[in-house]
Amino acid sequence: MAINKPASRGDARKPTVRPANPRFSSGPCAKPPTWTRDALSDAPLGRSHRAAVGKAKLAEAIDLTREILGIPADYRIGIVPASDTGAFEMAMWSLLGERPAQMVAWESFGAGWVTDVVKQLKIEATTHTAEYGEIVDMAALNYDNDVCFTWNGTTSGVRVPSGDVIPADRAGLTLCDATSAAFAQDLPWDKLDVTTFSWQKVMGGEAAHGMLVLSPRAVARLESYTPAWPLPKIFRLTKGGKLIEGIFRGETINTPSMLAVEDYLVALKWGRAIGGLDALRMRANANAQAIWNFCAAHDWIDNLAVDPATRSNTSVCLKFTDDRITDGAAFAKAIAKRLEAEGVALDVGAYRDAPAGLRIWCGATVETSDIEAMLPWLAWAFETQLSAQ
Protein backbone atom coordinates (compact mmCIF):
# COMPACT_ATOMS: atom_id res chain seq x y z
CA MET A 1 0.00 0.00 0.00
CA ALA A 2 1.15 3.57 -0.62
CA ILE A 3 2.38 5.81 2.17
CA ASN A 4 1.00 9.34 2.46
CA LYS A 5 3.38 12.10 3.47
CA PRO A 6 2.80 15.86 3.56
CA ALA A 7 4.16 17.85 0.65
CA SER A 8 7.31 19.85 1.32
CA ARG A 9 6.59 23.45 2.22
CA GLY A 10 7.14 25.76 -0.71
CA ASP A 11 6.70 23.10 -3.42
CA ALA A 12 3.01 22.38 -4.02
CA ARG A 13 3.84 20.23 -7.04
CA LYS A 14 5.61 17.56 -5.01
CA PRO A 15 3.39 14.45 -4.80
CA THR A 16 2.16 13.23 -1.46
CA VAL A 17 1.83 9.48 -2.16
CA ARG A 18 4.98 7.38 -2.24
CA PRO A 19 5.49 3.83 -3.48
CA ALA A 20 5.35 1.28 -0.69
CA ASN A 21 8.35 -0.39 -2.32
CA PRO A 22 10.64 1.94 -4.34
CA ARG A 23 12.87 -0.88 -5.65
CA PHE A 24 12.83 -0.71 -9.45
CA SER A 25 16.31 -2.09 -10.10
CA SER A 26 16.75 -4.23 -13.21
CA GLY A 27 18.87 -6.74 -11.34
CA PRO A 28 18.91 -7.89 -8.68
CA CYS A 29 15.20 -7.14 -8.80
CA ALA A 30 12.52 -6.64 -6.17
CA LYS A 31 11.53 -9.61 -4.03
CA PRO A 32 8.04 -11.08 -4.40
CA PRO A 33 5.56 -8.86 -2.52
CA THR A 34 4.87 -11.53 0.12
CA TRP A 35 8.57 -12.26 0.75
CA THR A 36 9.98 -12.25 4.29
CA ARG A 37 13.28 -13.40 5.77
CA ASP A 38 11.37 -15.98 7.76
CA ALA A 39 10.42 -17.66 4.48
CA LEU A 40 14.03 -18.85 4.22
CA SER A 41 13.97 -20.72 7.52
CA ASP A 42 13.77 -24.11 5.81
CA ALA A 43 17.10 -23.65 4.01
CA PRO A 44 19.44 -26.55 4.88
CA LEU A 45 22.31 -24.32 5.94
CA GLY A 46 25.51 -26.02 7.00
CA ARG A 47 24.52 -29.13 5.05
CA SER A 48 26.15 -30.52 1.94
CA HIS A 49 24.30 -29.88 -1.29
CA ARG A 50 25.11 -33.52 -2.04
CA ALA A 51 23.17 -34.70 1.02
CA ALA A 52 19.64 -35.99 0.39
CA VAL A 53 18.07 -32.76 1.61
CA GLY A 54 20.28 -30.63 -0.64
CA LYS A 55 19.65 -32.76 -3.72
CA ALA A 56 15.93 -32.68 -3.03
CA LYS A 57 15.89 -28.87 -2.85
CA LEU A 58 17.84 -28.52 -6.09
CA ALA A 59 15.64 -31.06 -7.87
CA GLU A 60 12.53 -29.24 -6.63
CA ALA A 61 13.87 -25.98 -8.06
CA ILE A 62 14.33 -27.65 -11.44
CA ASP A 63 10.89 -29.29 -11.35
CA LEU A 64 9.08 -26.06 -10.39
CA THR A 65 10.94 -24.16 -13.10
CA ARG A 66 9.76 -26.71 -15.66
CA GLU A 67 6.18 -26.61 -14.36
CA ILE A 68 5.77 -22.83 -14.34
CA LEU A 69 7.54 -22.16 -17.65
CA GLY A 70 5.95 -25.11 -19.44
CA ILE A 71 9.31 -26.50 -20.53
CA PRO A 72 8.89 -29.77 -22.49
CA ALA A 73 9.58 -32.99 -20.61
CA ASP A 74 12.42 -33.98 -22.95
CA TYR A 75 14.34 -30.73 -22.39
CA ARG A 76 17.12 -30.79 -19.77
CA ILE A 77 17.20 -28.06 -17.08
CA GLY A 78 20.38 -27.48 -15.12
CA ILE A 79 21.45 -25.15 -12.32
CA VAL A 80 24.87 -23.76 -13.17
CA PRO A 81 27.36 -21.28 -11.69
CA ALA A 82 27.78 -17.56 -12.40
CA SER A 83 24.24 -16.46 -13.14
CA ASP A 84 22.97 -16.02 -16.70
CA THR A 85 26.44 -15.01 -17.85
CA GLY A 86 27.92 -18.31 -16.71
CA ALA A 87 25.09 -20.28 -18.29
CA PHE A 88 25.40 -18.57 -21.67
CA GLU A 89 29.20 -18.75 -21.68
CA MET A 90 28.96 -22.47 -20.84
CA ALA A 91 26.64 -22.98 -23.80
CA MET A 92 28.78 -21.05 -26.27
CA TRP A 93 32.07 -22.69 -25.26
CA SER A 94 30.54 -26.17 -25.27
CA LEU A 95 28.34 -26.05 -28.38
CA LEU A 96 29.67 -23.54 -30.88
CA GLY A 97 32.26 -24.21 -33.56
CA GLU A 98 30.66 -27.18 -35.30
CA ARG A 99 29.33 -24.79 -37.95
CA PRO A 100 29.44 -20.99 -38.56
CA ALA A 101 27.58 -18.70 -36.19
CA GLN A 102 25.17 -15.83 -36.59
CA MET A 103 25.80 -13.36 -33.77
CA VAL A 104 22.95 -10.98 -33.04
CA ALA A 105 23.22 -7.87 -30.84
CA TRP A 106 21.10 -4.80 -30.21
CA GLU A 107 22.31 -3.98 -26.69
CA SER A 108 25.32 -4.42 -24.43
CA PHE A 109 24.96 -8.04 -23.31
CA GLY A 110 24.40 -9.28 -26.83
CA ALA A 111 27.46 -7.29 -27.86
CA GLY A 112 29.41 -9.13 -25.15
CA TRP A 113 28.49 -12.49 -26.66
CA VAL A 114 29.70 -11.22 -30.05
CA THR A 115 33.06 -10.32 -28.52
CA ASP A 116 33.42 -13.76 -26.92
CA VAL A 117 32.71 -15.63 -30.15
CA VAL A 118 34.64 -13.42 -32.55
CA LYS A 119 37.65 -12.47 -30.41
CA GLN A 120 37.96 -15.29 -27.87
CA LEU A 121 36.65 -18.44 -29.57
CA LYS A 122 37.52 -17.08 -33.04
CA ILE A 123 34.64 -18.93 -34.68
CA GLU A 124 33.60 -18.13 -38.23
CA ALA A 125 30.72 -15.75 -37.59
CA THR A 126 28.50 -13.17 -39.21
CA THR A 127 27.51 -10.32 -36.91
CA HIS A 128 24.12 -8.60 -37.10
CA THR A 129 23.66 -5.47 -34.99
CA ALA A 130 21.09 -2.74 -34.40
CA GLU A 131 21.20 0.48 -32.42
CA TYR A 132 19.71 0.78 -28.95
CA GLY A 133 15.94 0.99 -29.29
CA GLU A 134 15.91 -1.01 -32.52
CA ILE A 135 16.15 -4.72 -33.30
CA VAL A 136 17.78 -6.96 -35.87
CA ASP A 137 15.58 -8.47 -38.58
CA MET A 138 15.42 -12.01 -37.20
CA ALA A 139 13.90 -13.29 -40.45
CA ALA A 140 17.08 -12.35 -42.33
CA LEU A 141 19.32 -14.71 -40.36
CA ASN A 142 20.77 -17.95 -41.70
CA TYR A 143 19.35 -20.61 -39.39
CA ASP A 144 21.53 -23.28 -40.97
CA ASN A 145 24.20 -21.60 -38.84
CA ASP A 146 24.09 -21.48 -35.03
CA VAL A 147 22.30 -18.31 -33.93
CA CYS A 148 23.10 -16.50 -30.66
CA PHE A 149 20.74 -13.75 -29.49
CA THR A 150 19.07 -12.16 -26.49
CA TRP A 151 15.29 -12.46 -26.28
CA ASN A 152 14.85 -9.33 -24.16
CA GLY A 153 17.46 -6.58 -24.18
CA THR A 154 17.76 -5.73 -20.50
CA THR A 155 19.76 -2.59 -21.26
CA SER A 156 17.75 -1.45 -24.29
CA GLY A 157 14.17 -2.35 -23.42
CA VAL A 158 13.72 -4.11 -26.76
CA ARG A 159 12.51 -7.70 -27.10
CA VAL A 160 11.88 -10.25 -29.82
CA PRO A 161 8.14 -10.00 -30.52
CA SER A 162 7.78 -13.73 -31.26
CA GLY A 163 9.67 -16.76 -32.48
CA ASP A 164 7.57 -17.19 -35.60
CA VAL A 165 10.43 -16.46 -38.01
CA ILE A 166 12.68 -19.17 -36.55
CA PRO A 167 12.26 -22.19 -38.85
CA ALA A 168 11.27 -25.53 -37.38
CA ASP A 169 13.55 -27.32 -39.84
CA ARG A 170 16.67 -25.29 -39.01
CA ALA A 171 20.00 -27.11 -39.26
CA GLY A 172 21.76 -24.93 -36.72
CA LEU A 173 21.08 -24.41 -33.03
CA THR A 174 19.43 -21.34 -31.50
CA LEU A 175 21.13 -20.09 -28.34
CA CYS A 176 18.88 -17.64 -26.49
CA ASP A 177 19.83 -15.43 -23.54
CA ALA A 178 16.39 -15.02 -21.97
CA THR A 179 17.34 -13.67 -18.58
CA SER A 180 14.90 -10.72 -18.54
CA ALA A 181 12.20 -12.61 -20.42
CA ALA A 182 11.75 -15.90 -18.55
CA PHE A 183 8.67 -15.83 -16.31
CA ALA A 184 7.32 -12.64 -17.96
CA GLN A 185 7.18 -13.35 -21.69
CA ASP A 186 6.15 -16.26 -23.91
CA LEU A 187 9.19 -18.30 -24.91
CA PRO A 188 8.56 -20.71 -27.82
CA TRP A 189 10.46 -23.73 -26.57
CA ASP A 190 10.23 -25.55 -29.89
CA LYS A 191 12.22 -22.70 -31.47
CA LEU A 192 14.89 -22.52 -28.74
CA ASP A 193 17.66 -25.10 -28.43
CA VAL A 194 19.56 -23.44 -25.59
CA THR A 195 17.90 -21.02 -23.20
CA THR A 196 19.59 -19.33 -20.25
CA PHE A 197 18.37 -17.05 -17.47
CA SER A 198 19.13 -16.10 -13.88
CA TRP A 199 17.14 -16.17 -10.67
CA GLN A 200 17.63 -12.48 -9.97
CA LYS A 201 15.35 -11.03 -12.65
CA VAL A 202 11.61 -11.67 -12.99
CA MET A 203 11.39 -13.88 -9.89
CA GLY A 204 13.47 -11.56 -7.70
CA GLY A 205 15.81 -14.32 -6.54
CA GLU A 206 19.36 -13.97 -5.35
CA ALA A 207 22.21 -13.66 -7.84
CA ALA A 208 25.10 -16.05 -8.67
CA HIS A 209 23.13 -18.99 -10.08
CA GLY A 210 22.06 -19.52 -13.68
CA MET A 211 19.65 -21.83 -15.46
CA LEU A 212 20.62 -23.75 -18.57
CA VAL A 213 17.82 -25.32 -20.63
CA LEU A 214 18.80 -27.71 -23.44
CA SER A 215 16.62 -29.13 -26.20
CA PRO A 216 17.18 -32.68 -27.47
CA ARG A 217 18.94 -31.12 -30.48
CA ALA A 218 21.38 -29.35 -28.19
CA VAL A 219 22.06 -32.56 -26.27
CA ALA A 220 22.72 -34.37 -29.56
CA ARG A 221 25.26 -31.70 -30.49
CA LEU A 222 27.01 -32.04 -27.13
CA GLU A 223 27.30 -35.80 -27.56
CA SER A 224 28.48 -35.69 -31.18
CA TYR A 225 30.81 -32.69 -31.25
CA THR A 226 33.97 -31.85 -29.30
CA PRO A 227 35.17 -28.23 -29.44
CA ALA A 228 38.69 -27.53 -30.66
CA TRP A 229 39.54 -25.58 -27.51
CA PRO A 230 40.04 -26.87 -23.96
CA LEU A 231 37.08 -26.49 -21.62
CA PRO A 232 37.47 -25.45 -17.98
CA LYS A 233 35.96 -27.91 -15.54
CA ILE A 234 33.21 -25.45 -14.68
CA PHE A 235 32.00 -25.55 -18.33
CA ARG A 236 32.09 -29.30 -18.95
CA LEU A 237 28.69 -30.80 -19.73
CA THR A 238 29.82 -34.17 -21.06
CA LYS A 239 32.07 -37.02 -19.97
CA GLY A 240 33.22 -39.75 -22.34
CA GLY A 241 31.05 -38.30 -25.08
CA LYS A 242 27.86 -38.50 -23.02
CA LEU A 243 25.86 -35.79 -21.27
CA ILE A 244 26.51 -35.57 -17.54
CA GLU A 245 22.90 -36.22 -16.57
CA GLY A 246 23.48 -35.45 -12.91
CA ILE A 247 23.81 -31.73 -13.68
CA PHE A 248 20.19 -31.79 -14.80
CA ARG A 249 18.98 -33.60 -11.69
CA GLY A 250 20.38 -31.03 -9.26
CA GLU A 251 23.95 -32.34 -8.97
CA THR A 252 25.50 -28.97 -9.69
CA ILE A 253 28.99 -28.53 -11.10
CA ASN A 254 30.18 -26.53 -8.11
CA THR A 255 28.77 -25.79 -4.67
CA PRO A 256 25.54 -23.77 -4.78
CA SER A 257 24.27 -21.52 -2.01
CA MET A 258 21.45 -23.41 -0.35
CA LEU A 259 20.20 -20.08 1.02
CA ALA A 260 19.89 -18.76 -2.54
CA VAL A 261 18.25 -22.02 -3.62
CA GLU A 262 15.67 -21.67 -0.86
CA ASP A 263 15.04 -18.07 -1.91
CA TYR A 264 14.42 -19.19 -5.50
CA LEU A 265 12.03 -21.88 -4.27
CA VAL A 266 10.10 -19.27 -2.28
CA ALA A 267 9.76 -17.15 -5.41
CA LEU A 268 8.71 -20.11 -7.56
CA LYS A 269 6.07 -21.17 -5.05
CA TRP A 270 4.74 -17.62 -4.94
CA GLY A 271 4.55 -17.58 -8.74
CA ARG A 272 2.71 -20.88 -8.80
CA ALA A 273 0.30 -19.75 -6.07
CA ILE A 274 -0.77 -16.60 -7.92
CA GLY A 275 -1.54 -18.49 -11.13
CA GLY A 276 1.74 -19.44 -12.77
CA LEU A 277 3.14 -18.02 -15.98
CA ASP A 278 -0.09 -16.38 -17.14
CA ALA A 279 -0.40 -14.43 -13.90
CA LEU A 280 3.28 -13.49 -13.84
CA ARG A 281 3.09 -12.24 -17.42
CA MET A 282 -0.08 -10.26 -16.71
CA ARG A 283 1.56 -8.52 -13.75
CA ALA A 284 4.53 -7.46 -15.87
CA ASN A 285 2.23 -6.32 -18.66
CA ALA A 286 0.20 -4.17 -16.26
CA ASN A 287 3.34 -2.57 -14.84
CA ALA A 288 4.75 -1.75 -18.26
CA GLN A 289 1.40 -0.46 -19.53
CA ALA A 290 1.23 2.04 -16.67
CA ILE A 291 4.52 3.52 -17.86
CA TRP A 292 3.52 3.43 -21.53
CA ASN A 293 0.32 5.31 -20.65
CA PHE A 294 2.38 7.88 -18.76
CA CYS A 295 4.64 8.37 -21.78
CA ALA A 296 1.62 8.80 -24.05
CA ALA A 297 0.31 11.55 -21.76
CA HIS A 298 3.61 13.49 -21.53
CA ASP A 299 5.45 14.86 -24.53
CA TRP A 300 8.83 15.09 -22.79
CA ILE A 301 9.44 11.37 -22.32
CA ASP A 302 9.19 8.34 -24.59
CA ASN A 303 10.01 4.65 -24.81
CA LEU A 304 13.49 3.89 -26.11
CA ALA A 305 12.06 1.03 -28.20
CA VAL A 306 11.24 2.44 -31.63
CA ASP A 307 8.62 -0.16 -32.57
CA PRO A 308 5.81 -0.65 -30.01
CA ALA A 309 5.72 -4.35 -30.96
CA THR A 310 9.22 -4.79 -29.56
CA ARG A 311 8.75 -2.94 -26.26
CA SER A 312 9.91 -4.90 -23.25
CA ASN A 313 7.38 -5.50 -20.48
CA THR A 314 10.16 -5.99 -17.92
CA SER A 315 13.13 -3.66 -18.46
CA VAL A 316 11.31 -0.54 -19.65
CA CYS A 317 13.87 1.93 -20.99
CA LEU A 318 12.93 5.59 -21.37
CA LYS A 319 14.44 8.64 -23.04
CA PHE A 320 13.85 12.35 -22.44
CA THR A 321 12.72 14.16 -25.59
CA ASP A 322 12.29 17.79 -24.48
CA ASP A 323 14.45 20.08 -26.61
CA ARG A 324 14.97 22.42 -23.64
CA ILE A 325 17.30 19.88 -22.04
CA THR A 326 20.85 21.13 -22.50
CA ASP A 327 22.84 18.06 -21.42
CA GLY A 328 20.91 14.82 -21.81
CA ALA A 329 23.28 12.57 -19.85
CA ALA A 330 23.62 14.96 -16.91
CA PHE A 331 19.87 15.62 -16.91
CA ALA A 332 18.96 11.92 -16.80
CA LYS A 333 21.44 11.25 -14.00
CA ALA A 334 20.06 14.18 -12.01
CA ILE A 335 16.50 12.85 -12.38
CA ALA A 336 17.54 9.41 -11.12
CA LYS A 337 19.41 11.05 -8.24
CA ARG A 338 16.39 13.15 -7.24
CA LEU A 339 14.10 10.14 -7.26
CA GLU A 340 16.52 8.16 -5.12
CA ALA A 341 17.02 11.05 -2.68
CA GLU A 342 13.26 11.18 -2.18
CA GLY A 343 13.18 7.41 -1.62
CA VAL A 344 10.58 6.90 -4.35
CA ALA A 345 12.61 5.11 -7.05
CA LEU A 346 15.91 3.33 -6.48
CA ASP A 347 18.40 2.27 -9.17
CA VAL A 348 16.48 3.61 -12.19
CA GLY A 349 19.36 5.15 -14.13
CA ALA A 350 20.03 3.84 -17.63
CA TYR A 351 22.69 1.16 -18.03
CA ARG A 352 26.17 2.64 -18.40
CA ASP A 353 26.53 1.66 -22.08
CA ALA A 354 22.98 2.64 -23.05
CA PRO A 355 21.70 6.02 -24.24
CA ALA A 356 21.00 8.57 -21.52
CA GLY A 357 17.65 8.04 -19.83
CA LEU A 358 15.95 5.86 -17.25
CA ARG A 359 15.35 2.12 -16.89
CA ILE A 360 12.43 1.03 -14.74
CA TRP A 361 12.01 -2.64 -13.91
CA CYS A 362 8.44 -3.86 -14.39
CA GLY A 363 8.82 -7.58 -13.75
CA ALA A 364 6.19 -9.61 -11.95
CA THR A 365 7.46 -9.00 -8.41
CA VAL A 366 6.76 -5.26 -8.77
CA GLU A 367 3.31 -4.01 -7.76
CA THR A 368 1.47 -1.86 -10.30
CA SER A 369 0.37 0.42 -7.47
CA ASP A 370 4.02 1.22 -6.79
CA ILE A 371 4.62 2.08 -10.45
CA GLU A 372 1.55 4.32 -10.41
CA ALA A 373 2.68 6.03 -7.22
CA MET A 374 6.19 6.61 -8.60
CA LEU A 375 5.20 8.21 -11.90
CA PRO A 376 3.93 11.55 -10.48
CA TRP A 377 7.30 11.83 -8.75
CA LEU A 378 8.98 11.35 -12.10
CA ALA A 379 6.94 14.25 -13.48
CA TRP A 380 7.86 16.36 -10.44
CA ALA A 381 11.56 15.49 -10.80
CA PHE A 382 11.48 16.41 -14.49
CA GLU A 383 9.90 19.80 -13.86
CA THR A 384 12.19 20.53 -10.94
CA GLN A 385 15.34 19.57 -12.81
CA LEU A 386 14.31 21.48 -15.92
CA SER A 387 13.95 24.67 -13.93
CA ALA A 388 17.29 24.04 -12.18
CA GLN A 389 19.46 23.44 -15.24
WODA-V685482 format. One record per pair of residues at least 6 apart in sequence whose ideal C-beta (glycine too) atoms are under 7 Angstrom apart, sorted by sequence separation. I is the first residue (numbers start at 1). J is the second residue. D is the distance in whole Angstrom. If there is no record, write none. Layout:
i->{I I}
j->{J J}
d->{D D}
This chain:
i->{8 47 48 71 80 104 105 117 130 141 153 181 199 200 237 238 247 295 305 325 339 340 350 7 23 47 80 118 129 152 199 200 237 295 305 350 117 128 151 166 187 295 303 320 350 351 7 21 44 49 105 118 151 178 198 271 339 349 350 362 6 44 80 103 199 237 348 349 5 66 103 292 320 348 4 65 198 320 336 348 4 5 44 114 128 304 336 103 196 197 304 2 3 62 103 182 196 222 223 303 304 2 101 176 196 222 302 333 2 3 62 174 178 179 301 302 332 2 61 174 175 176 178 179 184 195 223 332 1 174 175 176 177 178 179 183 223 234 301 302 173 182 183 194 223 234 300 301 58 92 96 173 180 222 300 101 103 138 159 168 179 193 300 336 106 133 135 143 192 335 92 97 100 101 102 103 104 105 106 132 134 143 193 194 219 332 88 92 96 100 103 107 133 147 151 154 163 166 193 288 291 332 97 102 139 144 146 151 152 154 159 332 89 96 138 143 144 145 146 147 148 149 150 151 329 106 144 147 152 163 285 288 328 92 106 143 146 152 284 345 106 151 284 344 117 104 345 152 317 344 151 113 342 151 319 104 317 320 319 339 102 110 318 339 102 110 317 318 109 317 318 339 102 104 107 110 338 101 104 173 315 316 100 101 102 103 104 109 173 99 107 109 315 316 335 338 99 101 106 108 209 314 335 338 107 173 314 107 208 313 314 96 106 335 107 209 304 334 106 208 304 206 331 205 92 206 205 331 205 203 205 324 204 326 203 199 203 109 203 291 291 99 288 287 95 202 284 290 284 287 284 291 283 287 290 294 298 286 290 300 92 91 280 287 290 183 88 84 183 84 184 185 183 184 95 184 91 91 88 121 87 84 202 69 84 69 75 84 68 83 72 83 71 91 90 87 95 98 83 86 87 83 87 83 84 95 83 95 98 26 82 94 185 184 79 80 97 184 97 79 80 94 77 78 93 180 180 77 94 75 76 93 75 75 94 71 74 93 76 94 90 65 157 157 158 156 157 161 161 159 158 81 159 157 158 157 157 153 157 152 157 154 156 202 204 152 201 202 203 152 78 78 29 77 79 133 28 29 32 76 81 132 133 134 27 31 79 80 81 133 27 30 29 135 79 28 28 184 184 183 62 59 59 58 58 55 55 155 58 155 156 155 61 68 57 64 157 49 58 61 65 68 54 57 61 64 68 57 60 49 49 61 70 57 64 68 69 49 68 47 45 44 45 43 43 40 43 42 40 132 40 132 40 39 35 32 34 32 108 108 108 26 22 24 25 22 24 25 22 23 24 22 24 18 19 18 29 33 26 32 29 31 33 26 30 24 25 29 30 24 24 21 21 20 19 19 18 19 17 15 15 15 14 2 13 13 2}
j->{14 53 54 77 86 110 111 123 136 147 159 187 205 206 243 244 253 301 311 331 345 346 356 14 30 54 87 125 136 159 206 207 244 302 312 357 125 136 159 174 195 303 311 328 358 359 16 30 53 58 114 127 160 187 207 280 348 358 359 371 16 54 90 113 209 247 358 359 16 77 114 303 331 359 16 77 210 332 348 360 17 18 57 127 141 317 349 117 210 211 318 17 18 77 118 197 211 237 238 318 319 18 117 192 212 238 318 349 19 20 79 191 195 196 318 319 349 20 79 192 193 194 196 197 202 213 241 350 20 193 194 195 196 197 198 202 242 253 320 321 193 202 203 214 243 254 320 321 79 113 117 194 201 243 321 123 125 160 181 190 201 215 322 358 129 156 158 166 215 358 116 121 124 125 126 127 128 129 130 156 158 167 217 218 243 356 113 117 121 125 128 132 158 172 176 179 188 191 218 313 316 357 123 128 165 170 172 177 178 180 185 358 116 123 165 170 171 172 173 174 175 176 177 178 356 134 172 175 180 191 313 316 356 121 135 172 175 181 313 374 136 181 314 374 148 136 377 185 350 377 185 148 377 187 355 141 354 357 357 377 141 149 357 378 142 150 357 358 150 359 360 381 145 147 150 153 381 145 148 217 359 360 145 146 147 148 149 154 218 145 153 155 361 362 381 384 146 148 153 155 256 361 382 385 155 221 362 156 257 362 363 146 156 385 158 260 355 385 158 260 357 260 385 260 148 263 263 389 264 264 267 386 267 389 267 264 268 177 271 360 362 172 362 362 173 280 362 368 363 366 364 371 364 368 371 375 379 368 372 382 175 175 364 371 375 271 177 177 277 179 280 281 280 281 194 284 194 196 196 229 196 196 314 182 197 183 189 198 183 198 189 200 189 212 212 210 218 221 207 210 211 208 212 209 210 221 210 222 225 154 210 222 313 313 209 210 227 314 228 211 212 227 211 212 227 314 315 213 231 213 214 231 214 215 235 213 216 235 219 237 235 211 303 304 305 304 305 309 310 310 310 234 312 311 312 312 315 312 316 312 317 315 317 363 365 314 363 364 365 315 247 248 200 248 250 304 200 201 204 248 253 304 305 306 200 204 252 253 254 306 201 204 204 310 256 206 207 363 364 364 250 249 250 250 252 250 251 351 256 353 354 354 261 268 258 265 359 252 261 264 268 271 258 261 265 268 272 262 265 255 256 268 277 265 272 276 277 258 277 258 258 258 259 258 259 259 262 262 262 354 263 355 266 266 266 267 270 270 351 353 354 315 343 345 346 344 346 347 345 346 347 346 348 343 344 344 361 365 359 365 363 365 367 361 365 360 361 365 366 361 366 367 370 370 370 373 373 374 373 376 377 380 380 369 380 383 373}
d->{5 6 6 6 6 6 4 5 5 6 7 6 3 6 6 6 6 5 4 5 4 6 6 5 4 6 5 6 7 4 6 4 6 5 7 5 5 5 6 6 7 6 6 6 6 6 5 6 5 7 5 7 5 6 7 5 6 7 5 7 7 6 6 7 6 7 5 7 6 6 4 7 6 6 6 6 5 6 5 5 6 6 7 6 7 4 4 6 6 5 6 5 5 5 7 4 6 6 6 6 5 6 6 5 6 5 7 6 7 6 7 6 5 7 6 6 7 6 7 5 7 7 7 4 5 4 6 6 5 5 4 5 6 5 5 4 6 6 6 5 4 6 6 6 6 6 6 6 6 7 6 6 5 6 6 5 5 6 6 7 5 4 4 6 7 6 5 6 7 7 6 7 4 4 5 5 5 5 4 5 7 5 5 5 6 4 7 6 6 6 7 6 6 6 5 7 4 4 4 4 5 5 5 7 4 7 4 7 7 4 7 6 7 6 5 4 4 5 5 5 5 6 4 4 4 6 5 7 4 4 5 5 4 7 5 6 7 4 5 5 6 4 6 6 7 5 7 6 7 4 7 5 6 7 6 7 7 6 4 6 5 7 5 7 6 5 6 5 6 5 7 6 5 7 7 7 4 6 6 6 6 5 5 5 4 5 4 6 6 6 4 7 6 5 5 7 6 6 6 5 6 7 6 6 5 6 6 4 7 6 5 6 6 6 7 6 7 5 6 6 6 4 6 7 7 5 5 7 4 7 5 6 6 6 4 5 7 7 6 6 7 6 5 4 6 7 6 6 6 5 5 6 4 5 5 5 7 5 5 6 7 5 4 5 7 7 5 6 7 4 6 7 5 6 7 4 5 6 5 7 4 5 6 6 6 7 7 4 7 4 6 7 6 7 6 3 7 6 6 5 6 6 4 7 5 5 5 7 4 6 6 6 7 6 6 5 5 5 6 6 5 7 7 5 7 5 5 5 7 6 4 6 6 6 6 6 5 5 6 5 5 6 7 5 5 6 5 5 6 6 5 6 5 7 6 5 5 7 6 5 3 5 6 4 4 6 6 5 7 7 5 5 6 6 7 4 4 6 6 4 6 6 6 5 5 5 5 6 5 5 6 5 5 5 6 7 5 6 6 6 6 6 4 3 7 5 7 4 7 7 6 5 6 6 7 7 7 7 6 6 7 6 6 5 6 4 6 7 6 6 6 7 7 7 7 5 6 6 6 7 6 5 6 5 5 6 4 6 5 6 6 5 7 5 7 5 6 4 6 4 7 5 6 5 6 5 7 4 5 5 7 5 5 7 6 5 5 7 6 5 6 6 6 5 5 5 6 6 5 5 7 7 5 6 4 4 6 5 5 4 5 6 6 6 6 6 5}
